[in-house]
Amino acid sequence: MIAKKPLNFWQIWNMSFGFLGIQFGWGLQMANMSAIYEYLGARPDQIPILWLAAPLTGFIMQPIIGHASDRTWNRLGRRRPYFLTGALLSSAALILMPRVSALWMAAGLLWILDASINISMEPFRAFVADMLPEEQRTRGFAMQSLFIGLGAVVASVLPGVLLKWLGNGGGAERIPLPVRLSFYLGAVAFFCAVIYTIATTREYPPEDLEAFRKMKAVKRGLAENAREILESIASMPQTMKQLAWVQIATWLGLFCMWLYFPVAVAHNVFGADDPHSALYTEGVAWGGYCFAMYSAVCFVWAFALPPLANALGRKATHTLCLLCGAAGLMSVAVIHNKWLLFFSMVGVGIA
């Protein structure tokens, strides 16, 4: 077994830095895609089907990419080839997204963007276990959480900041200038952050490289790989199977928020009727500020979870957090003051 050397602070920083870019792209998508659909003429009842790419690509891509990266080794390493491929595709999709002129183009490009983000993101989750000894893994996941929170906050507030600096942009473009520039900057941030991690981190090779190559030669082909993935799902521990139902209900609530919250703020809190008005753009930007609030609360609250779980137990702590999120989401229905929405997002961040 390969003895993994403890890494210093900056080495853990380097291997986690790519998550800043990944979360930047993810945050831009979550805060702005529903508005982009409305800019292109979508009705509110059409938004869920246009968003179908996000859950479906995660459902399909995550197990495939995770399984494939476990069985990869080349000049770049095991996970880094997927980091690079996902960064290239995601950056291209982020550049093209605000330039689309029709709904079908935006919906198709979202499939590409979401699949590309998953190509980079899924192997990053395994990177900590690959690179760090057991006693440093908590520190590694904490560093990833730092960059996840930072990337989400900056991506969420960026369109609003650019709106303050540059205005709505005007002109013949259907998607406002601040949104377009945010996606361009997001593409640069995504690519540069991932490339930084690739350039500054070296991976451990398989313990027995010859045995690894023989295993790959035997277990190859679509059918064999699909069988292994299904066997892995079937052999999940019972606790994971129980939590799957909790996760289904949790993500149902979160996706309802991601789909509708920014445009709901624009329509119901700011009173914007026209998606092409400056007031609508301002309302969507405020929805981004709210998303930044829950991302910041999520990061800070993570430090309170271990002592709280020790005091209350993990089940009670999980239940408390979900109840806070439910209260936050329900409160949105009766709030019409933009500042009070931040209190709703505190509950969501805790969840």
C-alpha positions in Angstrom: 0.0 0.0 0.0 1.4 3.4 -0.9 2.2 5.6 2.1 0.6 9.0 1.5 2.7 11.8 2.8 1.0 14.6 4.8 0.6 17.7 2.7 1.2 21.2 4.0 -1.4 24.0 3.9 -0.4 25.3 0.4 -0.4 21.8 -1.1 -4.0 21.2 0.1 -4.8 24.7 -1.1 -3.5 23.9 -4.6 -5.3 20.6 -4.9 -8.6 22.2 -3.8 -8.4 25.5 -5.8 -10.1 24.1 -8.9 -13.3 23.8 -6.9 -13.4 27.6 -6.9 -13.9 27.6 -10.7 -16.3 24.7 -10.7 -18.5 26.4 -8.2 -18.2 29.6 -10.1 -19.8 28.0 -13.2 -22.4 26.1 -11.1 -23.4 29.3 -9.3 -23.8 31.3 -12.4 -26.0 28.6 -13.9 -28.2 28.3 -10.8 -28.7 32.0 -10.3 -29.3 33.0 -14.0 -30.6 30.2 -16.2 -34.3 30.7 -15.4 -33.9 34.4 -16.2 -32.1 33.6 -19.4 -35.1 31.4 -20.4 -37.5 34.3 -19.7 -35.3 36.7 -21.7 -35.7 34.3 -24.6 -39.5 34.2 -24.3 -40.2 31.2 -22.0 -43.4 31.2 -20.0 -43.1 30.3 -16.2 -44.7 26.9 -16.8 -42.1 26.0 -19.4 -39.1 26.6 -17.1 -39.1 23.2 -15.3 -38.9 21.2 -18.5 -36.2 23.5 -19.9 -34.2 22.8 -16.7 -34.5 19.1 -17.1 -30.8 18.9 -18.1 -29.5 19.6 -14.6 -31.0 16.6 -12.7 -30.8 14.2 -15.6 -27.1 14.9 -16.4 -26.2 14.5 -12.8 -28.2 11.3 -12.6 -26.4 9.9 -15.7 -23.0 11.5 -15.7 -21.9 11.2 -12.0 -21.8 7.4 -11.7 -20.3 7.1 -15.2 -17.5 9.6 -14.6 -16.8 8.4 -11.1 -16.5 4.8 -12.3 -14.4 5.8 -15.3 -12.0 8.0 -13.3 -11.4 5.2 -10.9 -10.1 3.1 -13.8 -8.0 5.8 -15.5 -4.3 6.3 -15.5 -2.3 8.2 -18.1 0.3 10.9 -18.4 -2.0 13.4 -16.6 -2.9 11.0 -13.9 -6.2 9.6 -12.7 -8.5 12.5 -12.0 -6.7 15.3 -13.8 -7.7 14.2 -17.3 -11.4 14.7 -16.3 -10.6 18.1 -14.6 -9.1 19.3 -17.9 -11.8 17.9 -20.2 -14.6 19.3 -18.0 -12.9 22.7 -17.8 -12.5 23.0 -21.6 -16.1 22.0 -22.3 -17.6 24.1 -19.4 -15.7 27.2 -20.3 -16.8 27.0 -23.9 -20.4 26.5 -22.8 -20.2 29.4 -20.4 -19.0 31.7 -23.2 -21.7 30.5 -25.7 -24.6 30.5 -23.2 -25.3 34.3 -23.0 -25.0 34.6 -26.8 -27.9 32.2 -27.7 -30.9 33.6 -29.5 -33.5 30.9 -29.1 -34.9 28.8 -26.3 -33.9 25.5 -28.0 -30.3 26.7 -28.2 -30.2 27.6 -24.5 -31.8 24.3 -23.4 -29.4 22.3 -25.5 -26.4 24.3 -24.3 -27.5 23.7 -20.7 -27.3 20.0 -21.3 -23.7 20.4 -22.4 -22.8 22.8 -19.6 -24.2 20.6 -16.9 -22.6 17.5 -18.3 -19.3 19.3 -18.5 -19.4 20.6 -15.0 -20.1 17.1 -13.8 -17.1 15.8 -15.7 -14.8 18.1 -13.6 -16.7 18.0 -10.3 -17.2 14.3 -9.7 -13.5 13.3 -9.7 -12.7 16.3 -7.5 -14.8 14.7 -4.7 -12.5 11.6 -4.9 -9.3 13.7 -5.1 -9.2 14.3 -1.3 -9.2 10.5 -0.5 -6.7 9.9 -3.3 -4.2 12.5 -2.2 -4.4 12.8 1.6 -3.7 10.4 4.5 -6.7 9.6 6.7 -5.8 12.1 9.4 -5.8 15.0 6.9 -9.0 14.3 5.0 -11.2 16.5 7.2 -8.8 19.4 6.5 -9.0 18.6 2.8 -12.8 18.6 2.7 -12.8 21.8 4.7 -10.6 23.5 2.1 -12.9 22.3 -0.6 -15.8 23.8 1.3 -14.0 27.1 1.5 -13.6 27.3 -2.2 -17.1 26.0 -2.9 -18.5 28.8 -0.6 -16.3 31.5 -2.1 -17.0 30.5 -5.7 -20.8 30.4 -5.1 -20.8 33.8 -3.3 -18.8 35.6 -6.0 -20.7 34.0 -8.9 -24.1 34.9 -7.3 -23.3 38.6 -6.7 -21.3 39.2 -9.9 -24.2 40.1 -12.2 -25.6 42.5 -9.6 -22.2 44.2 -9.1 -21.7 44.6 -12.9 -25.3 46.0 -13.1 -24.4 48.7 -10.6 -21.2 49.5 -12.6 -22.3 49.2 -16.2 -26.1 49.5 -16.1 -28.4 47.1 -18.1 -26.5 47.5 -21.3 -29.4 48.1 -23.7 -28.9 47.5 -27.4 -30.3 44.7 -29.5 -29.1 41.9 -27.3 -31.8 40.0 -25.5 -29.6 39.0 -22.6 -28.4 42.0 -20.5 -24.8 43.0 -20.6 -24.0 42.3 -16.9 -25.2 38.7 -17.3 -23.2 38.2 -20.5 -20.0 39.6 -18.9 -20.6 37.4 -15.8 -20.6 34.3 -17.9 -17.5 35.3 -19.8 -15.7 36.0 -16.5 -17.0 32.7 -15.2 -15.5 30.8 -18.1 -12.1 32.4 -17.4 -12.4 31.6 -13.7 -13.4 28.0 -14.3 -10.6 27.3 -16.7 -7.9 29.1 -14.8 -8.8 27.6 -11.4 -8.9 24.0 -12.7 -5.7 24.5 -14.7 -3.9 25.8 -11.6 -4.8 22.6 -9.7 -3.7 20.4 -12.6 -0.4 22.3 -12.9 0.4 22.3 -9.1 -0.7 18.8 -8.0 0.7 15.4 -8.9 -1.3 12.2 -8.3 -0.3 8.9 -6.9 -0.1 6.1 -9.4 -2.0 2.8 -8.9 -0.2 0.6 -6.3 0.3 -2.2 -8.8 0.3 -0.6 -12.3 0.6 -3.9 -14.2 -2.3 -5.4 -12.3 -4.3 -2.2 -12.9 -3.7 -2.5 -16.6 -4.8 -6.1 -16.6 -8.0 -5.3 -14.7 -8.8 -2.5 -17.3 -8.2 -5.0 -20.1 -10.6 -7.5 -18.6 -13.3 -5.2 -17.3 -14.0 -3.1 -20.4 -17.0 -2.4 -22.6 -20.2 -0.6 -22.0 -22.1 -3.7 -20.6 -19.4 -4.6 -18.1 -19.1 -1.1 -16.8 -22.9 -0.7 -16.5 -23.0 -4.0 -14.6 -20.4 -2.8 -12.1 -22.2 0.5 -11.6 -25.5 -1.2 -10.9 -23.8 -3.7 -8.5 -22.3 -0.8 -6.6 -25.7 0.8 -6.2 -27.3 -2.4 -5.1 -24.6 -3.0 -2.5 -24.9 0.4 -0.9 -25.1 0.3 2.9 -28.6 0.3 4.4 -28.1 3.7 5.9 -27.3 5.2 2.5 -30.4 3.6 1.1 -32.5 5.2 3.9 -30.9 8.6 3.4 -31.6 8.4 -0.3 -35.3 9.1 0.4 -34.3 12.1 2.6 -32.1 13.4 -0.2 -34.9 13.0 -2.8 -37.2 15.2 -0.7 -34.5 17.7 0.1 -33.4 18.2 -3.5 -37.0 18.5 -4.6 -37.2 21.6 -2.4 -33.8 23.0 -3.5 -34.6 22.6 -7.2 -37.9 24.4 -6.8 -35.9 27.3 -5.3 -33.2 27.3 -8.0 -35.8 27.1 -10.8 -38.0 29.9 -9.6 -36.5 32.1 -6.9 -34.6 34.7 -9.0 -37.5 35.2 -11.4 -40.0 35.2 -8.6 -38.1 38.0 -6.8 -38.1 40.0 -10.0 -41.8 39.5 -10.6 -43.3 39.4 -7.1 -40.9 41.6 -5.0 -39.7 44.1 -7.5 -42.9 44.1 -9.5 -41.3 43.7 -12.9 -43.7 42.6 -15.7 -41.3 42.9 -18.6 -38.3 40.5 -18.7 -36.4 43.0 -20.8 -36.8 45.9 -18.3 -34.0 47.2 -16.1 -36.3 46.5 -13.1 -36.4 42.8 -14.0 -32.7 42.6 -14.3 -32.3 44.3 -10.9 -34.7 41.8 -9.4 -32.8 38.8 -10.8 -29.6 40.3 -9.5 -31.2 40.6 -6.1 -32.0 36.9 -6.3 -28.3 36.4 -6.8 -27.5 38.4 -3.7 -29.9 36.1 -1.8 -28.2 33.0 -3.2 -24.8 34.5 -2.1 -26.3 34.9 1.4 -27.3 31.2 1.7 -23.9 30.1 0.3 -22.1 32.2 2.9 -24.3 31.0 5.8 -23.8 27.4 4.5 -20.0 27.8 4.8 -20.1 29.4 8.2 -22.7 27.0 9.6 -20.5 24.0 8.5 -18.1 24.9 11.4 -21.0 24.7 13.9 -22.2 21.3 12.8 -19.6 19.0 14.6 -20.2 20.4 18.1 -24.0 20.6 17.5 -24.0 17.0 16.3 -22.0 16.0 19.4 -24.6 17.7 21.6 -27.8 16.7 19.9 -26.9 13.6 17.9 -26.5 13.5 14.1 -30.2 12.6 13.4 -31.5 15.4 15.5 -29.0 17.9 14.0 -30.0 16.9 10.4 -33.6 17.2 11.3 -33.1 20.7 12.8 -31.2 21.9 9.7 -33.9 20.6 7.4 -36.6 22.3 9.5 -34.7 25.6 9.2 -34.5 25.2 5.5 -38.2 24.4 5.2 -39.1 27.5 7.3 -36.8 29.6 5.1 -38.5 28.4 1.9 -42.0 28.8 3.2 -41.4 32.3 4.4 -40.6 33.4 0.9 -44.3 33.1 0.1 -45.3 35.9 2.4 -42.3 38.2 2.1 -42.5 41.2 -0.2 -39.6 43.2 1.2 -36.3 42.5 -0.5 -34.2 42.8 2.6 -36.3 40.3 4.6 -35.5 37.7 2.0 -32.0 37.5 3.5 -33.5 36.0 6.6 -35.2 33.3 4.5 -31.9 32.5 3.0 -30.3 32.1 6.4 -32.6 29.1 6.9 -31.8 27.7 3.5 -28.0 28.1 4.2 -28.4 26.1 7.5 -30.2 23.3 5.6 
